[in-house]
Amino acid sequence: MKKIFLILLVCFTSCQSDVENFKIKGVITSEENGYPIEEVGITFICWYYGNSPDQSYSGQETKKVFSNEHGEYEIIFDKGSFVEIKIDHNGFSSIHETTYINDKSNSLNFKMKPE
């Protein structure tokens, strides 16, 4: 059983690669009433492999965007495979999530819980 797990783990990590020119977009709403929340700060830390010979992340890029009056946001990265997302806004609990990037177009919507 350990051998199968190790084989799957090696295959999963070695099969990962960067997606180039990908976009993440979505909507930030209130969990309480479903209304969009504007001017929410969303920080993205995008990790990429680059030319790493051992399949470890070789670098990262950090960007921050703000949601518009409809709660919408959009961000584009040159390359990456894993993204860490940090969302903060006064009066709401912070959100911290991570996701792997497998496609050029990604949709991530978030519901913020009032404090």
MOCORPE-V266032 format. One record per residue. N is the residue number from 1. PHI is phi in degrees with one decimal (none if undefined). PSI is psi as a letter, one per 20 degrees, with the letter a starting at -180 (* if undefined). Layout:
n: [N N]
phi: [PHI PHI]
psi: [PSI PSI]
//
This chain:
n: [1 2 3 4 5 6 7 8 9 10 11 12 13 14 15 16 17 18 19 20 21 22 23 24 25 26 27 28 29 30 31 32 33 34 35 36 37 38 39 40 41 42 43 44 45 46 47 48 49 50 51 52 53 54 55 56 57 58 59 60 61 62 63 64 65 66 67 68 69 70 71 72 73 74 75 76 77 78 79 80 81 82 83 84 85 86 87 88 89 90 91 92 93 94 95 96 97 98 99 100 101 102 103 104 105 106 107 108 109 110 111 112 113 114 115]
phi: [none -61.5 -64.7 -64.1 -60.2 -62.8 -63.0 -64.5 -63.7 -62.9 -63.7 -62.9 -71.4 -79.9 -86.4 -71.3 -150.9 -72.5 -101.1 -95.9 49.9 -102.8 -122.4 -123.1 -141.1 178.1 -132.3 -105.7 -128.4 -81.9 -64.6 -70.5 -128.8 80.0 -73.8 -67.8 -115.9 -96.4 59.7 -83.3 -82.0 -122.5 -102.3 -114.5 -113.7 -101.8 -99.6 -135.4 -84.6 62.2 -107.3 -61.8 -72.2 -104.7 62.4 -99.8 -66.4 -101.8 -173.0 -148.5 -136.5 -111.5 -137.7 -128.9 -130.1 -126.5 -71.6 -87.0 -64.0 -100.5 78.7 -87.1 -142.2 -155.4 -145.6 -126.6 -119.9 -67.8 -163.2 167.3 -138.8 -145.5 -129.0 -104.0 -122.0 -123.7 -123.6 -133.9 -159.1 -55.8 88.6 -129.9 -70.0 -68.5 -122.5 -138.9 -136.2 -133.1 -155.8 -84.9 -103.9 -122.8 -130.4 -74.1 -123.8 -129.2 -116.1 -131.6 -102.0 -131.8 -110.5 -95.5 -93.6 -61.9 -78.1]
psi: [g h g g g g g g g g g g h i i q r q p q l q q p r a p p r p h g i j q q p r k p p o p p o p q q h c k p h j k r p i r q p p q p r q q a i j j q r q q p q h q r i p p p p p p p p p i q q q p o r q q q p i r h p p p o q q p p p q *]
//
